[in-house]
Amino acid sequence: MRSRWTILAVLFVARMAIAFQFQSVAAVAPQFSQSLAEVGVLIGLYFAPGAVLALPGGAIGRRHGDKVTVLAGLLMMLAGELLMTASPSWSAQIAGRLTAGIGGVLLNVLMTKMVADWFAGREIATAMAIFINAWPAGIAISLMLLPAIGATFGLHAVNVAVTGVILIGLCLITLVYRAPDASVRIEGERGKLTVRTICAVIAAGVIWSLYNISLTMIFSFGPSMLVERGWSSAAAGSTISIVLWLAVFSVPFGGFLADRTKRGEAILVAGCIAFALLTLLLSRSGALLPIVVAVGIFCGLPAGAIMSLPASVLELKTRPIGMGLFYTVYYVGMLVGPVIGGKLSASVGSVSVALDFGAVALLVCPIVLWLFRRIAAGRHRPAVATT
């Protein structure tokens, strides 16, 4: 009998493969023959299918089963990588990136639901925090390995390395993963989302989207803000990357605290407020390094608690479609948020306003959480008899 922690480790590796593939273009961007603008398009294309396919992805998982759908997603990631390897033409690169992105969407939606199936009601915040931590881990490993591989052996070797990581995830899911017994019993059954549940899931998706927008503002515009202050690009990038490395530890720690104290929502609120205040200080204070370290420590605390919100309102039968809805809201927000941050920076003439935008997004999270809690409470309110 495989333990739920073994299953979580398998899902962690599979999600890490998504991050590794996503970052593979940015990690070796200087070695591409395309312009930086075109490389930026390739980076963005990976998540473009999410706004359209996240909701159908949940329905596909419900119809064909989680494991089959995840394996299909991994095969699409593999096919996309092989297509990019086979031809250096721009059309092949676009087609390969979109194909891989579609597979990544299926994995993101279904594997989050699979974690919820195994951990609902027990250590859910810790499990979700560990699971989502696969993303920064995959990006960090990609940044460590792929530039050196590309410089030594060329871009084809980079594609081979990404292919190898995807194959590892494919083998682990095939050989190790199994659905929990309760999930097997209801597979194929259809659950119905009530209006209140839909609203609650949308609210949870908004919180997750706002939280990730704020992180994106740090990683996307933080280095540029330091360059505006006279830092070199290398020094600015390495300094902001401290946030990413510290988040690898603060994300699971926040999930552990949420489960141990049973005060996940309090940790969510406190973490978001602290993260927001530190983000505001980051663009205004001269003591940058201590603030960057503090951001890395506090930014990960709310993540596990946020990701446990959908599972608290979704029944086993409704989790596939519910998580699809959750990720649809997330992907839409992640498409719009960075654009708003960029436009604000351009209109004001300072990159720091993008970080301020991220801080405001964080401060909205407790308000949306209050709405989520009211909606969730209404789901369990007994109907009032009328005469």
Summary of the structure (lengths in Angstrom):
residues: 387
radius of gyration: 20.6
end to end distance: 54.1
largest distance: 79.8
contacts: 1426
relative contact order: 0.14
helix: 84%
strand: 0%
